Amino acid sequence: MTQTADAQFVRKTNDFALELYKQVISNEKKNVVISPFSISTCLSFAAMGAGGLTAEEMFKVLKYDPAQKSSIAESYGNVMTNLDGNKSLRIANKMYIMENYSVKFNFHEIAKKSFRSEAENVNFQDNTAAAKKINTWVEQKTNDKIKDLISPDSLDEYTRLVLVNAIHFKGTWTHQFNPESTRPMPFWISGTESVDVPMMNTKKHFKHGVFDDLGLAALELTYSDSDVSMLILLPHERDGLTKLEENLQNIDIPEMLTKMHSQEVEVFLPKFKIEFDLDLKDTLEKLGMGTMFSDRADFSELLEQNEPLKVSKVVHKAFIEVNEEGAEAAAATGAIVRMKRSAPFPPAHFNADHSFLFVLIKGNHFLFMGKNIYPDKMTQLFHDEL
C-alpha cells in the first residue's frame, strides 16, 4: 500500500471517529471514553461479509469507498502488522460461529490475513456458557479491564456469529509526575462551581500550542515505551467544552500537532479514571447504518449456509485511567449477527482545571477519545479523605 493510500485510510478512519464521537456525546452529560478505532475495526470486519445496500451503507458511514473493499482490508492488515512486537498496544479480533455453521472461504481469508482473526465454534443456544467464553477472551485481551461485554440474554438459538474486537494500551509517561507533588486543587465543573480533585503537577518540556482562533490550548504527553501519545485539548473558557466539541470536525488534529512546539511548560493535570459502555445501535442508525439491523440486511458473503442474516446488537465498552506513572486504556466492541426473525504559548501554565477533551493517538490514528468533565469515584474518595 502506498503512503498516499495509507494517509487516506488514516484520514477517513479519523473522520468516522470524530463523527461517531460527536453523535455519542450528543446525549451524554458525563465523562466519556470510547475507542473509535475498535468500533470501526469491528464494523469494517462485519462489512467484509455484507453485500448490496447493507455494504454500501456500512462503508459509507465508515467513510470508506465500497468499491475499495480489498484495499480497506489491506489497510487493516497493515495496521495489525505494524503492531507486531508492540508491548504497550495490543489489538485483537475474534469470530465466534454457531456450531455446525461455517463462514465462506473469501470472508475467512480476509478475517485471517487482514484482521488476524481466529474462528471458534460455540453453541449460542447455551447462552450463558457462550457469553462466558467470549467475555473471558475479552478480559484476557484487555488486561481484565473490560468485563461482561456480551450479556447472555443477547445470545440465543438464532445467533449465528459474534465478531469481537479488543484493544488495550498501557504506557509510562516520558516525564512522569512525582506523586508527592499531587495535591488537592479546584476543578471547575461549571463556570462558577468547583470541586477539589487530586491534581498532578510537573514542569518539563512538552509539545504545546495555543490556538486562539479555536479557543483552546493543546498539550501532547508522550510515553517512554510507545509511539502512542495523549493529546489534551483544553478550552480557554471554563465552560467552553461544548463549543469545542461542536467545532471538533473543523479541527485538523494531525495538522495541529505539526504547529505545536516543544517548550518548558508547567502542567497541572487531574488524575482520573473513566469507564463507559453503550449499545451503539441507535448511534449507528442515526449515522446512516440502519439497514444492517433490519430484515432488509444483506450479509450473504458471511456464511456458507444460505440463511438471511442481520445484526441484532453492536456493544462497546471502554476504560481509561490516568495517573502519575502513565495511562492505561482498554476497549472492546462486539457485533452480534443473527438469523432474521421478525502560536506557541510562552513558558507558563497548562492548567487542566476544567473540562477537557483527550485523544490517544498512534501514527495519527485516533485510538481513544473522551472527555473529563466531572470528578470520578476515585477522585471523590480522595476528596473524602481530605
C-alpha positions as CSV (number, residue, x, y, z in Angstrom):
1,M,0.0,0.0,0.0
2,T,1.4,3.4,-0.9
3,Q,1.9,6.2,1.6
4,T,-0.9,8.1,-0.1
5,A,-3.3,5.2,0.4
6,D,-2.2,4.8,4.0
7,A,-2.7,8.6,4.6
8,Q,-6.2,8.4,3.1
9,F,-7.1,5.4,5.2
10,V,-6.0,7.3,8.4
11,R,-7.9,10.4,7.4
12,K,-11.1,8.5,6.6
13,T,-10.9,6.5,9.8
14,N,-10.4,9.6,11.8
15,D,-13.3,11.4,10.0
16,F,-15.5,8.5,11.2
17,A,-14.1,8.8,14.7
18,L,-15.0,12.5,15.0
19,E,-18.5,11.9,13.6
20,L,-19.1,9.0,15.9
21,Y,-17.8,10.8,19.0
22,K,-20.0,13.8,18.3
23,Q,-23.0,11.5,18.0
24,V,-22.2,9.6,21.1
25,I,-21.7,12.7,23.3
26,S,-24.9,14.4,22.0
27,N,-26.9,12.8,24.8
28,E,-24.1,12.3,27.4
29,K,-23.7,14.7,30.2
30,K,-21.0,12.7,32.0
31,N,-17.4,11.6,31.5
32,V,-16.9,9.7,28.2
33,V,-14.3,7.4,26.7
34,I,-14.6,5.4,23.5
35,S,-12.3,3.7,21.1
36,P,-13.4,4.8,17.7
37,F,-10.7,2.6,16.2
38,S,-12.1,-0.5,18.0
39,I,-15.6,0.3,16.7
40,S,-14.5,1.0,13.1
41,T,-12.4,-2.2,13.1
42,C,-15.3,-4.4,14.3
43,L,-17.8,-2.8,11.9
44,S,-15.3,-3.0,8.9
45,F,-14.8,-6.6,9.8
46,A,-18.5,-7.2,9.6
47,A,-18.8,-5.1,6.4
48,M,-16.5,-7.6,4.7
49,G,-19.3,-10.1,4.7
50,A,-22.1,-7.6,3.6
51,G,-23.5,-7.1,0.2
52,G,-25.8,-4.7,-1.7
53,L,-27.3,-1.7,0.2
54,T,-26.0,-3.0,3.6
55,A,-22.4,-3.0,2.5
56,E,-22.9,0.4,0.8
57,E,-24.3,2.0,3.9
58,M,-21.7,0.5,6.2
59,F,-18.7,1.5,4.2
60,K,-20.2,5.0,3.6
61,V,-20.7,5.7,7.3
62,L,-17.2,4.3,7.9
63,K,-16.1,6.9,5.3
64,Y,-14.6,4.2,3.0
65,D,-15.3,3.6,-0.7
66,P,-17.4,0.4,-1.0
67,A,-15.5,-0.3,-4.3
68,Q,-12.2,-0.4,-2.4
69,K,-13.1,-3.4,-0.1
70,S,-9.8,-5.2,-0.8
71,S,-7.7,-2.1,-0.1
72,I,-9.6,-1.4,3.1
73,A,-8.9,-5.0,4.2
74,E,-5.2,-4.5,3.2
75,S,-5.1,-1.3,5.3
76,Y,-6.3,-3.1,8.4
77,G,-3.8,-5.8,7.7
78,N,-1.0,-3.2,7.7
79,V,-2.2,-1.8,11.0
80,M,-2.0,-5.3,12.5
81,T,1.4,-5.9,11.0
82,N,2.7,-2.6,12.4
83,L,1.7,-3.7,15.9
84,D,4.0,-6.8,15.8
85,G,6.3,-6.6,18.7
86,N,4.5,-3.6,20.3
87,K,4.4,-4.3,24.0
88,S,2.3,-1.3,25.0
89,L,-0.6,-1.6,22.5
90,R,-2.5,-4.7,21.5
91,I,-5.4,-5.1,19.2
92,A,-7.1,-8.5,18.7
93,N,-10.1,-9.7,16.6
94,K,-12.1,-12.9,17.1
95,M,-15.1,-14.5,15.5
96,Y,-17.4,-16.9,17.2
97,I,-19.6,-19.1,14.9
98,M,-22.6,-21.2,15.8
99,E,-21.7,-24.8,15.9
100,N,-22.4,-26.7,12.7
101,Y,-22.0,-23.4,10.7
102,S,-19.1,-22.2,8.8
103,V,-18.0,-18.9,7.1
104,K,-17.4,-18.5,3.4
105,F,-13.9,-19.0,2.1
106,N,-13.4,-15.4,1.0
107,F,-14.5,-14.0,4.3
108,H,-12.4,-16.4,6.2
109,E,-9.3,-15.4,4.2
110,I,-9.9,-11.7,4.8
111,A,-10.6,-12.4,8.5
112,K,-7.3,-14.4,8.8
113,K,-5.0,-12.3,6.7
114,S,-6.2,-8.7,7.3
115,F,-7.9,-8.9,10.7
116,R,-5.8,-11.7,12.1
117,S,-9.0,-13.2,13.5
118,E,-9.2,-16.7,14.8
119,A,-12.5,-18.6,14.4
120,E,-14.2,-20.7,17.1
121,N,-17.4,-22.6,17.0
122,V,-19.8,-22.2,20.0
123,N,-23.3,-23.2,20.9
124,F,-25.2,-19.9,21.3
125,Q,-28.3,-21.8,22.4
126,D,-26.3,-22.3,25.7
127,N,-26.2,-18.6,26.0
128,T,-24.6,-18.4,29.5
129,A,-21.6,-20.6,28.5
130,A,-21.2,-18.8,25.2
131,A,-21.2,-15.4,26.8
132,K,-18.7,-16.5,29.4
133,K,-16.4,-17.9,26.7
134,I,-16.5,-14.6,24.7
135,N,-16.1,-12.4,27.8
136,T,-13.2,-14.4,29.1
137,W,-11.4,-13.8,25.8
138,V,-12.1,-10.1,26.0
139,E,-10.8,-9.9,29.6
140,Q,-7.6,-11.7,28.7
141,K,-7.0,-9.3,25.8
142,T,-7.7,-6.1,27.8
143,N,-5.8,-6.9,31.0
144,D,-9.1,-7.6,32.8
145,K,-10.2,-4.0,32.3
146,I,-13.3,-4.9,30.1
147,K,-15.7,-7.3,31.7
148,D,-19.1,-8.7,30.6
149,L,-19.0,-7.2,27.1
150,I,-21.6,-9.7,25.9
151,S,-24.7,-10.4,28.0
152,P,-26.2,-13.9,27.9
153,D,-29.6,-12.6,27.0
154,S,-28.3,-11.1,23.8
155,L,-27.5,-14.7,22.5
156,D,-29.9,-17.4,21.6
157,E,-30.5,-20.3,19.2
158,Y,-30.9,-17.8,16.3
159,T,-27.5,-16.2,16.9
160,R,-25.1,-17.3,14.1
161,L,-22.0,-15.1,14.5
162,V,-20.4,-12.8,17.0
163,L,-17.5,-10.6,15.9
164,V,-15.3,-9.1,18.6
165,N,-12.5,-6.5,18.7
166,A,-10.5,-5.8,21.8
167,I,-7.8,-3.1,22.2
168,H,-5.6,-2.5,25.2
169,F,-2.9,0.2,25.8
170,K,-0.7,0.8,28.8
171,G,2.1,3.3,28.7
172,T,4.5,5.1,31.1
173,W,4.9,8.9,30.6
174,T,8.2,10.1,29.2
175,H,8.1,12.6,32.0
176,Q,6.3,11.0,35.0
177,F,4.6,13.1,37.6
178,N,6.0,13.0,41.1
179,P,3.2,11.6,43.4
180,E,4.5,13.8,46.2
181,S,3.6,16.9,44.0
182,T,-0.1,15.7,43.7
183,R,-2.3,17.8,45.9
184,P,-5.9,18.9,46.1
185,M,-6.8,21.7,43.7
186,P,-10.1,23.0,42.4
187,F,-11.6,21.5,39.2
188,W,-14.3,23.7,37.7
189,I,-17.4,21.6,36.8
190,S,-19.2,24.8,35.6
191,G,-18.4,28.4,35.1
192,T,-19.0,29.1,38.8
193,E,-18.8,25.8,40.7
194,S,-15.6,23.8,41.5
195,V,-14.7,20.5,43.4
196,D,-11.3,19.7,44.8
197,V,-9.5,16.9,42.9
198,P,-6.1,15.2,43.1
199,M,-4.1,17.5,40.7
200,M,-0.8,16.2,39.3
201,N,2.0,18.7,38.6
202,T,5.3,18.7,36.7
203,K,7.5,21.2,34.9
204,K,9.2,19.7,31.8
205,H,9.5,20.2,28.0
206,F,6.3,19.3,26.2
207,K,4.9,19.9,22.7
208,H,2.4,22.7,23.4
209,G,0.4,25.3,21.5
210,V,-2.2,27.9,21.9
211,F,-4.9,28.3,19.2
212,D,-6.9,31.4,20.0
213,D,-8.9,31.0,16.7
214,L,-10.2,27.7,18.1
215,G,-10.5,28.9,21.7
216,L,-8.2,26.3,23.1
217,A,-4.7,25.3,24.3
218,A,-3.2,21.9,23.4
219,L,-0.6,19.7,25.1
220,E,0.9,16.4,23.9
221,L,2.1,13.9,26.6
222,T,4.3,11.2,25.2
223,Y,5.1,7.7,26.5
224,S,8.7,6.4,27.1
225,D,7.9,2.9,25.8
226,S,5.5,3.6,22.9
227,D,4.8,5.8,19.8
228,V,1.3,6.4,21.2
229,S,0.7,9.9,22.7
230,M,-2.1,11.7,24.6
231,L,-3.3,15.0,23.2
232,I,-5.2,17.2,25.6
233,L,-7.4,19.9,24.2
234,L,-8.2,22.5,26.9
235,P,-10.8,25.2,26.1
236,H,-9.8,28.7,27.2
237,E,-13.2,29.1,29.0
238,R,-14.2,27.0,32.0
239,D,-17.4,26.1,30.3
240,G,-16.0,26.0,26.8
241,L,-16.0,22.3,26.1
242,T,-19.4,22.1,24.4
243,K,-18.4,24.8,22.0
244,L,-15.1,22.9,21.3
245,E,-17.0,19.7,20.7
246,E,-19.4,21.4,18.3
247,N,-16.4,22.6,16.3
248,L,-14.4,19.3,16.5
249,Q,-14.9,18.2,12.9
250,N,-13.4,21.5,11.8
251,I,-10.2,20.9,13.8
252,D,-7.4,19.2,11.9
253,I,-5.7,17.4,14.8
254,P,-2.7,16.0,12.8
255,E,-2.1,19.5,11.4
256,M,-2.5,21.0,14.9
257,L,0.3,18.7,16.1
258,T,2.7,20.0,13.5
259,K,2.1,23.5,14.7
260,M,2.9,22.7,18.3
261,H,6.3,23.4,19.7
262,S,8.4,21.8,22.4
263,Q,9.0,24.2,25.3
264,E,9.1,24.2,29.1
265,V,5.6,24.0,30.4
266,E,4.3,23.7,34.0
267,V,1.5,21.2,33.7
268,F,-1.4,20.7,36.1
269,L,-3.5,17.6,35.2
270,P,-6.0,15.8,37.3
271,K,-5.8,12.1,38.0
272,F,-8.9,10.4,36.5
273,K,-10.5,7.1,35.7
274,I,-13.4,6.6,33.3
275,E,-15.4,3.6,32.5
276,F,-18.1,3.8,29.7
277,D,-20.3,1.4,27.9
278,L,-23.1,1.8,25.3
279,D,-25.3,0.0,22.9
280,L,-24.4,1.5,19.5
281,K,-27.5,0.6,17.6
282,D,-29.2,4.0,17.9
283,T,-26.0,5.8,17.3
284,L,-25.2,3.9,14.1
285,E,-28.8,4.2,12.8
286,K,-28.6,7.9,13.2
287,L,-25.3,8.0,11.3
288,G,-26.9,6.1,8.4
289,M,-26.1,2.5,9.1
290,G,-29.7,1.3,9.7
291,T,-30.2,-1.4,7.0
292,M,-27.9,-3.9,8.7
293,F,-30.3,-4.0,11.7
294,S,-33.4,-4.6,9.6
295,D,-34.9,-7.5,7.8
296,R,-33.6,-6.0,4.6
297,A,-30.0,-6.7,5.7
298,D,-27.7,-8.5,3.3
299,F,-24.9,-10.5,4.8
300,S,-24.7,-13.0,2.0
301,E,-20.9,-13.1,2.0
302,L,-20.7,-14.3,5.6
303,L,-21.9,-17.9,6.0
304,E,-21.8,-21.0,3.8
305,Q,-25.3,-21.8,4.9
306,N,-27.9,-19.9,3.0
307,E,-29.8,-18.1,5.7
308,P,-30.9,-14.5,5.9
309,L,-28.9,-12.6,8.5
310,K,-29.0,-9.3,10.3
311,V,-27.1,-7.5,13.1
312,S,-29.0,-7.5,16.3
313,K,-26.6,-5.6,18.5
314,V,-23.3,-3.7,18.5
315,V,-22.0,-3.1,22.0
316,H,-18.9,-1.2,23.2
317,K,-17.1,-0.8,26.5
318,A,-14.1,1.4,27.2
319,F,-11.9,2.2,30.1
320,I,-9.1,4.7,30.8
321,E,-7.0,5.5,33.9
322,V,-4.5,8.4,34.0
323,N,-2.2,8.8,37.0
324,E,1.4,9.9,37.8
325,E,3.0,6.9,36.2
326,G,1.2,7.0,32.9
327,A,-2.1,5.8,31.3
328,E,-3.9,2.6,30.7
329,A,-6.8,2.3,28.3
330,A,-8.9,-0.6,27.0
331,A,-11.9,-1.2,24.9
332,A,-13.9,-3.9,23.2
333,T,-16.6,-3.9,20.6
334,G,-18.9,-6.8,19.7
335,A,-21.3,-7.2,16.7
336,I,-23.9,-9.9,17.0
337,V,-25.2,-11.3,13.8
338,R,-28.3,-13.4,13.9
339,M,-30.8,-15.2,11.7
340,K,-33.8,-12.9,10.7
341,R,-36.9,-13.4,12.6
342,S,-39.3,-11.0,12.6
343,A,1.1,30.3,18.1
344,P,3.4,28.8,20.8
345,F,2.4,29.5,24.4
346,P,5.2,31.4,26.4
347,P,6.6,29.1,29.1
348,A,3.8,29.2,31.6
349,H,1.0,27.0,32.9
350,F,-1.1,24.4,31.2
351,N,-3.7,24.1,33.9
352,A,-6.4,21.5,33.2
353,D,-8.6,22.7,36.0
354,H,-11.8,22.5,34.0
355,S,-13.5,20.2,31.4
356,F,-11.2,19.0,28.6
357,L,-11.1,16.6,25.7
358,F,-8.4,13.9,25.3
359,V,-7.3,11.8,22.3
360,L,-4.8,8.8,22.4
361,I,-3.1,8.9,19.0
362,K,-0.8,6.4,17.2
363,G,0.6,7.4,13.8
364,N,-2.3,9.9,13.5
365,H,-4.8,7.2,14.2
366,F,-7.3,8.2,16.9
367,L,-7.3,5.1,19.1
368,F,-9.3,6.5,22.1
369,M,-11.3,9.7,22.5
370,G,-13.1,11.1,25.5
371,K,-13.9,14.0,27.8
372,N,-13.3,14.5,31.5
373,I,-16.0,16.9,32.8
374,Y,-16.6,15.7,36.4
375,P,-14.6,14.1,39.2
376,D,-14.9,10.3,39.2
377,K,-15.4,8.0,42.2
378,M,-11.6,7.7,42.7
379,T,-11.4,11.5,43.0
380,Q,-14.4,11.6,45.3
381,L,-12.7,9.1,47.6
382,F,-9.6,11.3,47.6
383,H,-11.8,14.3,48.4
384,D,-13.5,12.5,51.3
385,E,-10.1,11.7,52.8
386,L,-9.0,15.3,52.9
